[in-house]
Amino acid sequence: MLPVQQPPLGFVLAFLLFSLIFLSNTFRLWFNMEKYYQDLYNSLTRSPMPFKEFFLMRLKNRKRWEVEQKIFSVIGIVAVVGMDVFVVMAYLG
């Protein structure tokens, strides 16, 4: 097995920045649900994109969409925070 090397500081900072972006979007999902949903719906309806109808169909049943998004966001939070801990531990130690 190869020895684990310390990641560069730039990598650690970039990794933590992307984690912060994910966490800010998760915050919007949990605490500004109405605005988040409306922004997403407006984005889908005004721009041509592949699979647009599929995504709009998923948004039609709003309660189910909210539950699915919150479940996936909890899984994402656990994964992101866990990886943040591993990356910082690798840098520090």
C-alpha positions as CSV (number, residue, x, y, z in Angstrom):
1,M,0.0,0.0,0.0
2,L,1.3,3.4,-0.9
3,P,1.9,5.9,1.9
4,V,-0.7,8.7,2.1
5,Q,0.8,12.1,1.2
6,Q,-0.4,15.4,2.6
7,P,-2.7,17.2,0.1
8,P,-1.7,20.7,-1.0
9,L,-3.3,23.6,0.8
10,G,-4.9,24.9,-2.4
11,F,-6.7,21.5,-2.8
12,V,-7.9,21.6,0.8
13,L,-9.2,25.2,0.4
14,A,-10.9,24.4,-3.0
15,F,-12.5,21.3,-1.5
16,L,-13.8,23.3,1.5
17,L,-15.1,26.0,-0.9
18,F,-17.1,23.5,-2.9
19,S,-18.4,22.1,0.4
20,L,-19.5,25.6,1.5
21,I,-21.4,26.0,-1.8
22,F,-23.2,22.7,-1.3
23,L,-24.1,23.6,2.3
24,S,-25.4,27.1,1.2
25,N,-27.7,25.4,-1.3
26,T,-28.8,22.9,1.3
27,F,-29.6,25.8,3.6
28,R,-31.7,27.4,0.9
29,L,-33.5,24.1,0.4
30,W,-34.3,23.7,4.1
31,F,-35.1,27.2,5.1
32,N,-36.2,29.1,2.0
33,M,-38.1,26.2,0.4
34,E,-40.7,28.4,-1.4
35,K,-38.1,30.6,-3.1
36,Y,-35.9,27.6,-3.9
37,Y,-38.8,25.8,-5.5
38,Q,-39.9,28.8,-7.4
39,D,-36.4,29.6,-8.7
40,L,-36.0,26.0,-9.9
41,Y,-39.4,25.9,-11.5
42,N,-38.8,29.3,-13.3
43,S,-35.4,28.1,-14.5
44,L,-36.9,25.0,-16.0
45,T,-39.8,26.7,-17.7
46,R,-37.9,29.6,-19.3
47,S,-34.8,27.8,-20.7
48,P,-34.7,25.1,-23.3
49,M,-32.8,22.1,-22.0
50,P,-32.8,18.3,-22.5
51,F,-35.0,16.3,-20.2
52,K,-37.0,19.4,-19.3
53,E,-40.3,17.6,-19.2
54,F,-38.9,14.9,-17.0
55,F,-37.8,17.5,-14.4
56,L,-41.0,19.4,-14.6
57,M,-43.0,16.2,-14.1
58,R,-40.9,15.6,-10.9
59,L,-41.8,19.1,-9.6
60,K,-45.6,18.7,-10.1
61,N,-46.1,16.7,-6.9
62,R,-44.5,19.3,-4.7
63,K,-44.8,17.5,-1.3
64,R,-43.1,14.4,-2.7
65,W,-40.4,16.5,-4.3
66,E,-39.7,18.3,-1.0
67,V,-39.4,15.0,0.9
68,E,-37.1,13.5,-1.7
69,Q,-34.9,16.6,-1.8
70,K,-34.6,16.7,2.0
71,I,-33.7,13.0,2.2
72,F,-31.1,13.4,-0.4
73,S,-29.8,16.6,1.2
74,V,-29.3,14.9,4.6
75,I,-27.4,12.1,2.9
76,G,-25.3,14.8,1.1
77,I,-24.6,16.7,4.3
78,V,-23.3,13.5,6.0
79,A,-21.1,12.7,2.9
80,V,-19.8,16.3,2.5
81,V,-19.0,16.9,6.2
82,G,-17.4,13.4,6.4
83,M,-15.2,14.1,3.4
84,D,-14.3,17.5,4.8
85,V,-13.1,15.9,8.0
86,F,-11.0,13.4,6.1
87,V,-9.4,16.0,3.9
88,V,-8.6,18.3,6.8
89,M,-7.3,15.3,8.8
90,A,-5.1,14.3,5.8
91,Y,-3.7,17.8,5.6
92,L,-3.1,18.2,9.3
93,G,-1.7,14.8,9.9
